[in-house]
């Protein structure tokens, strides 16, 4: 009997459950999709670099635990909304003599029914979405999409069922505890309770609002000045200022907003704006704490999705320099086995006739980039450069003959360099900014008391290897350089003949895999690090993929959570305000004006936290733009994500409130 009542309740209140059901389904879908990544064939293609698969699996496991707490909190919140909306119904059950235990059973069956249904639908949708994730993953990692196969991850299904089973169990316990605390009089009179006004004094609300703005401006200026490069204690202070400013902003916003609008009589007294204003005031005033949390979650969402898209684009912009590169790390205390050419001979590795290659050496100078860069950069640029590894380390250098050999390998013309000239090669943006100052200040640098003219008209921005960091800084020096030189690396680059490219690629891939294995087992006398272009791209893409996946996963979870909480709040408030809407109809207010009032309220409640989150995101992204080299065309992708999910929840909320008000007649 109780199960039948529960089924009928769900059918009868399907519109009430729609947001709840949608949120559960999307949560299950995303949870399965991202946890099935390890089973996708595009990831399986990364078995050449198992460390990334292992790291990805560990990160996804840890993230899944965190996400389960977020979704658990959301589901409990949503369930609490449904109970709150049905207090009068539950009160009628109790009036008819139904014990609380039986009411709890009805809610238990409803929860199980909705939970199982959303789990099944979410898993089916997740299996479909995960196939698209496989294509996206292949695109990120540069894996051939032709290798795509339809895959169902049973491990991810089991994990999803277990995690959500635990969440539903907690929801059931929460329902039992909640029902046991309710009194009949509270259930029957729930709709008659009004919200408590947090700030009644207009002057106090204005003062708190101004303080919040001041706190936010202070936090913005601090983070723009230091970025993420500042001291950790300073960064903590900045974050606390931002959090406090956001909290005070929403705490005082509704009262402040009312005071301002009331001064504009023509607008305040037009149509039913008085009613709309009071409704908005109640919504923000009552939910200021959740508004703060939602704003911060939207800020994290925008930042993470923006970063994920930008990192993905950075992969696509990678330029192929060579087909393979390697370098031997020189041990100056033990000079034997320091030449990579001799080392390759000892392991019987020979270059074939179709494998164009060049050997070269890299040195450290007896000076640092800071010594000759600091006079030409601004104080902020100097502060930023101090965080870069190269800035205070010995300056890297390559002799011009080796550099010309590398240019020849790439099919470029050689460069002539006089005895008193050097070339600067770098892709650090701060150095690029300082280069014009170089040219306007004598166009020369001093190395060990000898002055050298910088020959560049513009900085050389191509690296000499693919085997190391993407960012680089080095000087190209004359062959007869007289200063101190300390050998750091002996290296080689290779370009394959296109006709034999696949076979040659496999040959060098095996070389580097064997070198890595022997060095891991301490069987090699020298440390040689290298890779083919594809191997290096896999390493870079694998590392970037970790951030892309986690950024998208957490970003989507956060935006769904934020939008769902807002939607549930609006629907709950609409149920509580039914008597007010009925009163409007009794005095002759048209359905058109009421619908307009509903649209205005919903739009403001959705846009207020989003607007401040966008401001937070703009400041935050600007503060770290030089570290991550953001490209702002990715804003379009972020806007689309926000518009589809956040806008979808907004529209569903608007329609839901309209239906609640219309069906109350």
C-alpha positions in Angstrom: 0.0 0.0 0.0 2.7 2.5 1.0 4.6 1.7 -2.2 1.5 2.4 -4.3 1.0 5.7 -2.5 4.6 6.6 -3.1 4.3 5.8 -6.9 1.1 7.9 -7.1 2.7 10.8 -5.3 5.7 10.8 -7.7 3.3 10.7 -10.7 1.1 13.4 -9.3 4.1 15.6 -8.3 6.3 14.8 -11.4 6.7 18.5 -12.1 7.9 19.1 -8.6 10.4 16.2 -9.0 11.6 17.3 -12.5 14.5 19.5 -11.3 15.4 17.0 -8.6 15.3 14.1 -11.2 17.2 16.2 -13.8 20.0 17.0 -11.3 20.3 13.4 -10.1 20.4 12.1 -13.7 23.1 14.6 -14.8 25.1 13.9 -11.7 25.1 10.1 -12.4 25.8 10.8 -16.1 28.9 12.9 -15.4 30.1 10.6 -12.6 30.0 7.6 -14.9 31.4 9.5 -17.9 34.5 10.8 -16.2 35.2 7.6 -14.2 35.0 5.5 -17.4 37.9 7.5 -18.9 40.5 4.8 -18.0 38.5 2.3 -20.1 38.4 4.5 -23.2 40.5 3.3 -26.1 42.1 6.7 -26.5 43.4 6.5 -23.0 44.5 2.9 -23.6 46.7 4.2 -26.4 48.7 6.0 -23.7 50.0 2.7 -22.4 53.4 3.8 -23.6 53.3 6.3 -20.8 51.6 4.4 -18.0 52.6 6.9 -15.4 49.9 9.3 -16.7 47.2 6.6 -16.6 48.1 5.8 -13.1 48.2 9.5 -12.1 44.9 10.1 -13.9 43.2 7.1 -12.1 44.4 8.3 -8.7 43.3 11.9 -9.3 39.9 10.7 -10.7 39.5 8.5 -7.6 40.2 11.3 -5.2 38.1 13.8 -7.2 35.2 11.3 -7.2 35.2 11.2 -3.4 35.1 15.0 -3.3 32.4 15.1 -6.0 30.3 12.5 -4.1 30.3 14.8 -1.1 29.2 17.7 -3.2 26.4 15.7 -4.9 25.4 14.2 -1.6 25.0 17.6 -0.1 23.0 18.7 -3.2 20.7 15.7 -3.1 20.0 16.2 0.6 19.3 19.9 0.0 17.0 19.0 -2.9 15.3 16.3 -0.9 14.8 18.8 1.9 13.1 21.2 -0.6 10.7 18.5 -1.6 9.8 17.8 2.0 9.4 21.5 2.7 7.1 21.9 -0.3 4.9 19.0 0.9 4.7 19.9 4.6 1.0 20.6 4.3 0.4 17.3 2.6 2.4 15.5 5.3 0.4 17.4 7.9 -2.9 16.1 6.4 -1.5 12.5 6.6 -0.9 13.0 10.3 -4.3 14.6 10.8 -5.9 11.5 9.3 -4.1 9.4 11.9 -1.1 8.1 9.9 1.9 7.5 12.2 5.2 9.2 11.4 6.8 5.8 10.8 4.4 5.2 7.9 4.9 8.7 6.5 8.7 7.9 6.6 8.0 4.7 4.7 6.2 6.6 1.9 9.1 9.0 1.6 11.5 6.1 1.7 9.8 4.4 -1.3 9.6 7.7 -3.1 13.3 8.3 -2.6 14.2 4.7 -3.7 11.9 5.0 -6.8 13.3 8.4 -7.9 16.9 7.3 -7.1 16.7 4.0 -9.0 15.0 5.7 -12.0 17.6 8.5 -12.1 20.4 6.0 -11.7 19.3 3.9 -14.6 18.6 6.9 -16.9 21.8 8.6 -15.8 23.9 5.4 -16.5 22.3 5.0 -20.0 22.9 8.7 -20.7 26.4 8.4 -19.2 27.3 5.5 -21.5 26.3 7.5 -24.5 28.1 10.7 -23.3 31.2 8.7 -22.5 31.6 7.7 -26.1 31.7 11.4 -27.0 34.2 11.8 -24.1 36.3 9.2 -25.8 36.4 11.2 -29.0 37.3 14.4 -27.0 40.0 12.4 -25.2 41.4 11.2 -28.4 41.4 14.7 -29.8 43.2 16.0 -26.7 45.9 13.3 -26.8 46.3 13.2 -30.5 45.2 9.6 -30.8 43.8 8.4 -34.1 40.0 8.7 -33.9 39.7 5.8 -36.4 40.6 3.5 -33.5 37.4 4.5 -31.7 35.3 1.7 -30.3 32.1 1.6 -28.4 33.1 0.8 -24.8 31.1 0.2 -21.6 33.1 0.4 -18.4 31.6 -2.1 -15.9 34.1 -0.9 -13.3 32.7 2.7 -13.7 29.1 1.4 -13.5 29.8 -0.5 -10.2 31.6 2.5 -8.8 28.7 4.8 -9.7 26.1 2.5 -8.2 28.1 2.1 -5.0 28.8 5.9 -4.5 25.2 6.9 -5.3 23.8 4.0 -3.3 25.6 5.4 -0.2 24.3 8.9 -1.0 20.7 7.6 -1.3 21.1 5.7 2.0 22.2 8.9 3.7 19.2 10.7 2.2 16.9 8.1 3.5 18.3 8.4 7.0 18.0 12.2 6.7 14.3 11.9 5.8 13.6 9.7 8.8 15.3 12.2 11.2 13.6 15.2 9.6 10.1 13.7 9.8 10.6 12.6 13.4 11.3 16.2 14.4 8.2 17.8 12.7 5.1 18.8 14.8 1.6 18.8 13.3 1.1 22.5 13.8 4.4 23.3 12.0 3.4 21.2 9.0 -0.1 22.8 8.6 1.1 26.4 9.1 4.4 26.1 7.1 3.2 28.3 4.2 2.2 31.1 6.6 5.7 31.7 7.9 7.5 34.8 6.6 11.2 35.3 6.1 13.2 37.0 8.8 14.7 40.3 7.7 18.5 40.2 8.4 19.1 44.0 8.3 16.3 46.3 9.3 18.3 49.6 9.5 18.8 51.2 6.1 21.9 53.1 7.2 23.5 49.9 8.5 22.8 48.1 5.2 24.5 50.8 3.2 27.5 50.8 5.4 27.9 47.0 5.2 27.5 47.2 1.4 30.2 49.8 1.1 32.5 47.8 3.3 31.9 44.7 1.1 32.8 46.7 -2.0 35.9 48.1 -0.3 37.0 44.6 0.7 36.5 43.2 -2.8 38.4 46.1 -4.4 41.3 45.6 -2.0 41.4 41.9 -2.7 41.3 42.5 -6.5 44.1 45.1 -6.4 46.3 42.7 -4.2 45.8 39.7 -6.5 46.4 41.8 -9.7 49.6 43.1 -8.2 51.2 39.8 -7.1 49.2 37.1 -8.9 50.0 33.7 -7.6 53.6 34.5 -7.2 53.3 36.3 -3.9 54.0 34.9 -0.4 51.6 32.2 0.7 50.5 34.2 3.8 49.8 37.3 1.6 47.8 35.1 -0.8 45.7 33.7 2.2 45.0 37.2 3.3 43.8 38.2 -0.2 41.6 35.1 -0.4 40.1 35.9 3.0 39.4 39.5 2.0 37.7 38.2 -1.2 35.6 35.7 0.8 34.6 38.3 3.4 33.7 40.9 0.7 31.5 38.3 -1.1 29.7 37.3 2.0 29.0 40.9 3.1 28.0 41.8 -0.4 25.1 39.3 -0.4 24.3 39.9 3.2 23.6 43.6 2.6 22.7 43.6 -1.1 18.9 43.1 -0.8 18.4 45.8 1.8 20.7 48.2 0.0 19.0 47.5 -3.3 15.5 48.2 -1.8 16.7 51.5 -0.4 18.1 52.6 -3.8 15.0 51.5 -5.8 12.6 53.1 -3.4 14.1 56.5 -4.2 13.1 56.0 -7.9 9.4 56.5 -7.4 8.4 56.2 -11.1 9.9 52.8 -11.3 9.1 51.7 -7.8 5.3 52.4 -8.2 5.0 51.1 -11.7 2.9 48.0 -12.3 3.6 45.5 -9.5 7.2 46.4 -9.0 6.6 46.9 -5.3 5.6 43.2 -5.1 8.6 42.1 -7.3 11.0 44.1 -5.2 9.8 42.7 -1.9 10.0 39.1 -3.3 13.5 39.6 -4.5 14.4 41.2 -1.2 13.1 38.1 0.7 14.9 35.7 -1.7 18.3 37.2 -1.4 17.9 38.2 2.2 16.9 34.7 3.3 19.5 32.9 1.1 22.5 35.2 1.3 24.8 32.4 2.6 23.9 30.0 -0.2 24.2 32.9 -2.7 27.8 33.4 -1.5 28.6 29.7 -1.9 27.0 29.6 -5.3 28.9 32.7 -6.4 32.2 31.1 -5.4 31.3 27.8 -7.1 30.4 29.7 -10.3 33.7 31.5 -10.0 35.6 28.2 -9.8 33.5 26.8 -12.6 34.3 29.7 -15.0 38.0 29.6 -14.1 38.3 25.8 -14.4 36.5 25.5 -17.7 38.3 28.5 -19.2 41.7 27.0 -18.1 40.7 23.5 -19.5 39.8 24.9 -22.9 42.9 27.1 -23.0 45.2 24.2 -22.1 43.5 22.1 -24.8 44.2 24.9 -27.3 47.9 25.0 -26.3 48.2 21.4 -27.4 46.8 22.2 -30.8 49.2 25.1 -31.3 52.3 22.9 -30.7 54.8 23.2 -33.6 56.9 20.3 -34.8 60.6 21.0 -34.6 62.3 17.7 -35.0 61.2 14.0 -35.3 63.3 13.0 -32.3 65.6 14.7 -29.7 67.6 13.5 -26.7 70.1 14.9 -24.2 72.7 13.4 -21.9 73.0 15.1 -18.5 76.7 15.8 -17.9 78.4 14.7 -14.7 81.3 17.1 -14.3 82.6 15.2 -11.3 82.9 12.0 -13.4 83.8 13.2 -16.9 83.6 9.7 -18.6 80.4 8.9 -20.5 79.6 12.6 -20.9 79.4 12.5 -24.7 76.1 11.3 -26.1 77.6 10.2 -29.4 80.1 8.0 -27.7 77.4 6.6 -25.4 75.3 5.6 -28.4 78.3 3.8 -29.8 78.7 1.8 -26.6 75.1 0.6 -26.8 75.6 -0.2 -30.5 73.0 2.2 -31.7 73.6 3.5 -35.2 71.9 6.2 -37.3 70.6 5.0 -40.6 71.2 6.8 -44.0 67.6 8.2 -43.9 67.9 9.7 -40.4 69.4 13.2 -40.7 70.9 14.1 -37.4 73.2 16.6 -35.6 75.1 16.4 -32.3 75.6 19.5 -30.3 76.6 20.7 -26.8 74.9 23.0 -24.3 76.8 25.0 -21.7 76.3 27.2 -18.6 77.9 30.7 -18.5 79.4 32.2 -15.4 76.5 34.7 -15.1 72.7 34.6 -14.7 69.9 36.1 -16.9 69.0 38.3 -13.9 72.4 40.1 -14.1 71.7 41.6 -17.5 67.9 41.5 -17.7 67.1 43.3 -14.4 68.0 46.8 -15.7 65.6 46.4 -18.6 62.4 45.1 -17.0 59.8 46.8 -14.8 59.5 46.1 -11.1 56.5 43.8 -11.6 58.2 42.0 -14.5 61.3 41.5 -12.3 59.1 40.1 -9.6 57.4 37.7 -12.0 60.7 36.6 -13.5 62.1 35.8 -10.0 59.6 32.9 -9.9 61.0 31.4 -13.1 63.7 28.7 -12.7 66.0 30.1 -15.4 66.2 33.6 -14.0 68.6 33.0 -11.2 70.3 29.9 -12.6 73.5 30.1 -14.8 72.7 31.3 -18.3 72.4 28.5 -20.9 74.5 28.9 -24.0 75.1 27.2 -27.4 78.0 27.9 -29.8 77.1 29.3 -33.1 78.6 26.4 -35.1 76.3 24.0 -33.3 73.3 26.3 -33.7 73.9 26.6 -37.4 74.1 22.8 -37.7 70.6 22.7 -36.1 69.4 25.4 -38.5 70.7 23.4 -41.4 68.9 20.3 -40.2 65.7 22.3 -40.2 66.4 23.5 -43.7 67.2 27.1 -42.7 70.1 29.4 -43.5 73.1 29.7 -41.3 73.7 32.9 -39.2 77.1 34.8 -39.2 78.2 35.9 -35.7 81.2 38.1 -35.0 83.5 37.6 -32.0 81.8 40.4 -30.0 78.2 39.4 -30.9 75.5 37.2 -29.3 72.0 36.1 -30.1 69.2 35.8 -27.6 66.7 32.9 -28.0 63.7 32.8 -25.7 59.9 32.5 -25.6 59.4 34.1 -22.1 57.0 36.9 -22.6 58.6 39.1 -19.9 62.0 38.9 -21.8 60.2 39.8 -25.0 58.8 42.9 -23.3 62.3 43.9 -22.2 63.9 43.4 -25.6 62.9 46.9 -26.9 64.7 48.3 -23.8 67.8 46.3 -24.8 67.7 47.8 -28.3 67.3 51.4 -26.9 70.0 51.1 -24.2 73.2 50.5 -26.2 72.0 47.1 -27.5 74.7 45.3 -25.5 75.2 43.0 -22.5 78.2 42.3 -20.4 79.5 38.8 -19.7 82.6 38.5 -17.4 83.6 42.1 -18.0 83.4 41.8 -21.8 80.8 43.6 -23.8 78.8 41.8 -26.4 76.4 43.3 -29.0 73.0 41.7 -29.3 72.7 40.9 -33.0 68.9 40.1 -32.9 66.4 42.4 -34.5 63.8 40.2 -32.9 64.1 37.4 -30.4 64.6 33.9 -31.7 61.5 32.0 -30.4 62.3 28.4 -31.5 63.8 25.9 -29.2 66.8 23.7 -30.1 65.2 20.5 -28.7 61.8 18.9 -28.2 63.0 16.8 -25.3 62.8 19.4 -22.6 60.6 22.2 -21.3 58.5 24.2 -23.6 59.8 27.5 -22.1 63.4 28.3 -22.8 66.1 31.0 -22.6 69.7 30.7 -23.9 72.4 32.8 -25.6 74.0 31.8 -28.9 77.7 32.7 -28.5 80.8 32.8 -30.8 82.8 29.6 -31.2 85.9 31.3 -29.7 84.1 32.6 -26.6 86.8 33.3 -24.0 84.7 33.2 -20.8 84.1 30.3 -18.5 81.9 27.5 -20.0 80.6 24.6 -18.0 79.3 21.7 -20.1 75.7 20.8 -19.1 74.2 18.7 -21.9 75.4 16.8 -24.9 72.4 16.3 -27.3 71.2 15.3 -30.7 68.3 16.1 -32.9 66.9 13.9 -35.8 64.7 14.5 -38.8 63.2 11.4 -40.5 62.9 10.8 -44.2 59.1 10.8 -44.9 59.3 7.5 -46.9 60.7 5.6 -43.9 59.1 7.7 -41.2 56.9 5.0 -39.5 59.7 2.4 -39.3 62.2 5.0 -38.1 59.8 6.4 -35.5 59.4 2.9 -34.1 63.2 2.4 -34.0 63.7 5.6 -32.0 60.7 5.0 -29.8 62.2 1.6 -28.8 65.5 3.3 -28.1 64.1 5.8 -25.7 61.8 3.2 -24.0 64.8 0.9 -23.5 66.9 3.7 -22.2 64.2 4.7 -19.7 63.8 1.1 -18.6 67.5 0.6 -18.1 68.0 3.9 -16.2 65.0 3.0 -14.0 66.8 -0.2 -13.0 70.1 1.6 -12.6 71.7 -0.4 -15.4 72.8 2.6 -17.4 76.1 4.5 -16.6 74.6 7.8 -18.0 71.3 9.6 -17.8 69.9 10.1 -21.3 66.5 11.6 -21.7 64.7 11.9 -25.0 61.8 11.0 -27.2 60.2 11.1 -30.6 57.9 14.0 -31.4 54.9 11.7 -30.7 56.3 10.5 -27.4 57.1 14.0 -26.2 53.6 15.1 -27.3 52.1 12.2 -25.5 53.9 13.2 -22.3 52.9 16.9 -22.6 49.3 16.0 -23.7 49.0 13.4 -20.9 50.0 16.0 -18.3 47.7 18.6 -19.8 44.9 16.0 -20.1 44.9 15.6 -16.3 44.1 19.2 -15.8 41.6 19.3 -18.7 39.6 16.3 -17.4 39.6 17.5 -13.8 38.8 21.0 -14.8 35.8 20.0 -17.0 34.6 17.4 -14.4 34.7 19.7 -11.4 33.5 22.7 -13.5 30.4 20.8 -14.8 29.6 19.4 -11.3 29.9 22.9 -9.7 27.7 24.6 -12.3 25.0 21.9 -12.1 25.1 22.1 -8.3 24.9 25.9 -8.3 22.1 26.1 -10.9 20.2 23.3 -9.1 20.3 25.0 -5.7 19.1 28.2 -7.2 16.3 26.5 -9.1 15.2 24.6 -6.0 15.3 27.8 -3.9 13.1 29.6 -6.4 10.6 26.8 -6.7 10.5 26.5 -2.9 9.9 30.3 -2.5 7.2 30.1 -5.2 5.3 27.4 -3.2 5.6 29.5 -0.1 4.3 32.6 -1.9 1.2 31.1 -3.5 -1.1 33.0 -1.2 0.5 36.3 -2.3 0.1 35.4 -6.0 -3.6 34.5 -5.3 -4.0 37.9 -3.7 -2.6 39.6 -6.8 -5.2 37.8 -9.0 -8.0 38.8 -6.6 -7.2 42.5 -7.0 -7.2 42.2 -10.8 -3.5 41.7 -11.8 -3.3 40.1 -15.2 -1.5 36.8 -15.9 0.9 38.7 -18.2 2.1 41.0 -15.4 2.4 38.0 -13.0 4.5 36.1 -15.6 6.6 39.1 -16.1 7.1 39.4 -12.3 8.1 35.7 -12.2 10.6 36.2 -15.1 12.2 39.3 -13.4 12.6 37.5 -10.0 14.1 34.4 -11.5 16.4 36.3 -13.8 17.7 38.6 -11.0 18.2 35.7 -8.6 20.2 33.7 -11.2 22.1 36.7 -12.5 23.2 38.3 -9.2 25.6 35.5 -8.1 26.7 34.9 -11.7 27.5 38.6 -12.3 29.8 38.8 -9.3 31.4 35.4 -10.2 32.2 36.7 -13.7 33.9 39.8 -12.1 35.8 37.4 -9.8 36.8 35.3 -12.8 38.0 38.2 -14.9 40.2 39.5 -12.1 41.5 36.0 -11.3 42.2 35.1 -14.9 44.0 38.4 -15.5 46.1 37.8 -12.4 47.5 34.5 -13.6 47.4 35.2 -17.4 51.2 35.5 -17.7 51.7 32.2 -15.9 49.3 30.2 -18.1 49.4 32.3 -21.3 45.7 32.4 -21.6 44.0 33.1 -25.0 40.8 35.0 -24.6 39.0 33.5 -27.6 38.2 30.6 -25.2 35.7 32.9 -23.5 33.3 31.9 -26.2 33.5 28.2 -25.2 32.9 29.1 -21.5 29.9 31.3 -22.4 28.4 28.4 -24.4 28.9 26.0 -21.4 27.3 28.5 -19.0 24.5 29.3 -21.4 23.5 25.7 -22.1 23.6 24.4 -18.5 22.9 27.5 -16.4 20.5 28.9 -18.9 18.7 25.6 -19.1 18.2 25.5 -15.3 17.0 29.1 -15.4 14.4 28.4 -18.1 13.2 25.2 -16.3 12.8 27.2 -13.1 10.8 30.0 -14.8 8.5 27.4 -16.4 8.2 25.5 -13.1 7.2 28.6 -11.1 4.7 29.6 -13.8 3.1 26.1 -13.6 3.0 26.3 -9.7 1.2 29.6 -9.8 -1.1 28.7 -12.6 -2.1 25.4 -11.1 -2.9 27.1 -7.7 -6.2 28.5 -9.1 
